[in-house]
Amino acid sequence: MSGEFTAPYYLRFVGKGQAGILAAVATVFTRYGNQYRRCSAEAGLSALRPSVHHYVGDVHQRDARRALQEINRLDFHVEPVLCMPILLD
């Protein structure tokens, strides 16, 4: 067994409040053949409170690593992306 697995992944990313952040993240995951289950966003009220986005989708561990590298290169980040698999029984 290689230790690789497919699981829902939770991502939390904080952006500058610009349009298209969820679309950009979903596009990256789609490039790796994965579809999202849910995504949501809280609009930032000011420059002091940027927008917060959540993304949950089924992703193979290898693809999650590749997608995260690509997502980290996008220009909207205010803080590092939180990414973790949701391990189910």
Order of alpha helices (4+ residues) and beta strands (2+ residues): beta-alpha-beta-beta-alpha-beta
